[in-house]
Amino acid sequence: MRVSLPGLYIALCVVLAGLIHVVAVLTLPMLAPRDAQARLAALGPANTMIQLPAAAPGRQVMPLMAPDVRYAVCRYDLSKGPVRLRAKIADGLWLIAFYTPLGENFYAVVGADMKQPEVDLIIATTDQTVAEVGVDAPEAFDNVVVVNSPVVEGIALIRAPLAGQSRSGEAERALKATFCGPHNSSS
């Protein structure tokens, strides 16, 4: 069987075009100038819980925000030590999720899985241990969950779906009461 030279060139061009396409698709999220980290940085400082305004057409902080869900975010920075996140879970529909700056989800807590209405999390890198952050009485931290972050900077997102429009005030008050800040032994 003999392969013609023009046919070989066409096949090589198709393979090369496919490779260029795959590389472009995989690198595009890293080259986006307004990624989630950049959009949220414009709203406030790191290690602070920020309640996002209700989504409406043309008024969405992030793409694909649902109008029947209320959101709060904390851009955390672990370079100066662990960060603590505390929230009162209003119902079983709530979700707390942790993301890398590239949008990769590495941990999530669903309200229905919680055994108590309040969640207390310490976000730390793998080399930051509980002993290093000033925990002298381990029994006081029985209900604290330590989340090992694979990155120093990331995003914690609280998603509070509404069980009806009349529940929006309750969800917004609960989100306002959440805390995200530096962890210390007196927290």
C-alpha positions as CSV (number, residue, x, y, z in Angstrom):
1,M,0.0,0.0,0.0
2,R,1.4,3.3,-1.0
3,V,0.4,6.6,0.7
4,S,0.4,9.7,-1.4
5,L,2.3,12.7,-0.3
6,P,-0.6,15.2,-0.4
7,G,-2.7,12.7,1.7
8,L,0.1,12.5,4.3
9,Y,0.3,16.3,4.5
10,I,-3.5,16.5,5.0
11,A,-3.4,13.9,7.8
12,L,-0.5,15.7,9.5
13,C,-2.3,19.0,9.3
14,V,-5.5,17.5,10.9
15,V,-3.4,16.0,13.7
16,L,-1.5,19.2,14.3
17,A,-4.8,21.2,14.3
18,G,-6.2,18.8,16.8
19,L,-3.2,19.2,19.1
20,I,-3.3,23.0,18.9
21,H,-7.0,22.9,19.7
22,V,-6.5,20.7,22.8
23,V,-3.6,22.9,24.1
24,A,-5.6,26.1,23.5
25,V,-8.6,24.7,25.4
26,L,-6.6,23.5,28.3
27,T,-4.6,26.7,28.7
28,L,-7.4,29.2,28.2
29,P,-8.6,29.2,31.9
30,M,-5.1,30.1,33.0
31,L,-4.9,33.0,30.6
32,A,-8.4,34.5,31.4
33,P,-7.8,38.0,32.8
34,R,-11.1,38.1,34.8
35,D,-11.1,34.7,36.6
36,A,-13.0,34.1,39.8
37,Q,-10.0,35.1,42.0
38,A,-9.7,38.5,40.2
39,R,-13.5,39.2,40.2
40,L,-13.7,38.5,44.0
41,A,-10.5,40.4,44.8
42,A,-12.3,43.5,43.5
43,L,-15.0,43.1,46.1
44,G,-12.9,43.1,49.3
45,P,-9.8,42.0,51.1
46,A,-8.7,38.4,51.6
47,N,-9.7,36.5,54.8
48,T,-13.0,38.4,55.0
49,M,-16.5,37.0,54.4
50,I,-18.3,38.9,51.6
51,Q,-22.0,38.5,51.0
52,L,-22.7,38.7,47.2
53,P,-25.7,40.7,46.0
54,A,-28.7,38.7,44.8
55,A,-28.3,37.7,41.1
56,A,-30.3,39.5,38.5
57,P,-30.0,39.7,34.8
58,G,-26.9,41.8,34.0
59,R,-25.9,42.0,37.7
60,Q,-24.0,38.8,38.4
61,V,-20.7,38.9,40.1
62,M,-19.9,35.4,38.8
63,P,-21.3,33.6,35.8
64,L,-24.2,31.2,36.2
65,M,-25.4,32.5,39.6
66,A,-28.9,31.3,40.3
67,P,-31.5,34.0,41.3
68,D,-33.0,31.7,44.0
69,V,-29.7,31.2,45.8
70,R,-27.8,33.6,48.1
71,Y,-24.0,33.5,48.1
72,A,-21.2,34.5,50.4
73,V,-17.5,34.1,49.6
74,C,-14.2,34.3,51.4
75,R,-11.0,34.6,49.4
76,Y,-8.6,33.1,51.9
77,D,-4.8,33.6,52.1
78,L,-2.9,31.1,54.3
79,S,0.5,32.7,53.9
80,K,0.3,34.2,57.4
81,G,-1.3,31.1,59.0
82,P,-4.6,29.2,59.0
83,V,-8.0,30.8,58.5
84,R,-11.2,30.1,60.4
85,L,-14.6,29.9,58.8
86,R,-17.7,29.7,61.0
87,A,-21.3,29.6,59.8
88,K,-24.7,28.8,61.1
89,I,-26.3,26.4,58.6
90,A,-30.0,27.6,58.2
91,D,-31.1,24.3,56.5
92,G,-30.0,21.1,54.8
93,L,-29.8,22.8,51.4
94,W,-26.7,24.9,52.3
95,L,-23.3,24.0,50.8
96,I,-19.8,25.2,51.7
97,A,-17.3,24.5,49.0
98,F,-13.6,25.2,48.7
99,Y,-11.9,26.0,45.4
100,T,-8.4,26.6,44.1
101,P,-7.8,29.8,42.1
102,L,-8.3,27.8,38.9
103,G,-11.7,26.7,40.0
104,E,-10.9,23.1,41.1
105,N,-13.1,22.0,44.0
106,F,-11.2,20.1,46.7
107,Y,-13.6,20.0,49.6
108,A,-17.4,20.5,50.3
109,V,-19.7,20.3,53.3
110,V,-23.4,19.9,52.7
111,G,-25.8,21.2,55.3
112,A,-27.8,17.9,55.3
113,D,-24.6,16.1,56.4
114,M,-24.0,18.3,59.4
115,K,-24.9,16.9,62.8
116,Q,-25.3,20.4,64.2
117,P,-26.6,23.7,62.9
118,E,-23.2,25.4,63.2
119,V,-20.1,24.6,61.3
120,D,-16.6,25.6,62.4
121,L,-13.8,25.0,59.9
122,I,-10.1,25.8,60.0
123,I,-8.5,26.0,56.6
124,A,-4.8,25.2,56.7
125,T,-2.1,24.0,54.3
126,T,-0.7,20.5,54.9
127,D,2.4,21.8,56.7
128,Q,0.3,23.9,59.1
129,T,-0.8,21.7,62.0
130,V,-3.3,22.3,64.7
131,A,-0.6,22.4,67.3
132,E,1.1,25.3,65.4
133,V,-2.0,27.4,65.5
134,G,-2.2,27.6,69.3
135,V,-4.7,24.9,70.2
136,D,-3.9,24.2,73.8
137,A,-7.2,22.4,74.7
138,P,-8.0,19.8,72.1
139,E,-11.4,18.9,73.7
140,A,-12.5,22.5,73.0
141,F,-12.0,21.7,69.3
142,D,-14.0,18.5,69.1
143,N,-16.5,20.0,66.6
144,V,-13.9,21.8,64.5
145,V,-13.1,20.4,61.1
146,V,-9.6,21.0,59.7
147,V,-9.6,21.4,55.9
148,N,-6.3,20.8,54.3
149,S,-5.9,23.2,51.4
150,P,-3.7,22.2,48.5
151,V,-3.0,25.9,47.7
152,V,-2.1,28.9,49.8
153,E,-4.8,31.1,48.2
154,G,-8.2,29.9,47.4
155,I,-12.0,30.6,47.6
156,A,-14.5,29.4,50.1
157,L,-18.1,29.7,48.8
158,I,-21.3,29.4,50.8
159,R,-24.3,28.6,48.7
160,A,-27.7,29.1,50.4
161,P,-30.6,28.0,48.2
162,L,-33.9,29.5,49.2
163,A,-36.8,27.2,50.1
164,G,-39.1,30.0,48.9
165,Q,-38.9,33.7,48.3
166,S,-40.1,34.5,51.8
167,R,-37.0,32.8,53.2
168,S,-34.5,35.2,51.5
169,G,-34.3,37.5,54.6
170,E,-33.5,34.6,56.9
171,A,-30.8,33.3,54.5
172,E,-29.3,36.8,54.1
173,R,-29.1,37.3,57.9
174,A,-27.5,33.9,58.3
175,L,-24.9,34.7,55.6
176,K,-24.2,38.1,57.3
177,A,-23.5,36.2,60.5
178,T,-20.8,34.0,59.0
179,F,-17.1,34.7,59.8
180,C,-14.0,34.2,57.9
181,G,-10.7,35.5,59.3
182,P,-7.3,34.6,60.7
183,H,-7.4,31.8,63.2
184,N,-6.0,32.3,66.6
185,S,-6.5,30.5,70.0
186,S,-9.0,33.1,71.1
187,S,-11.4,32.7,68.1
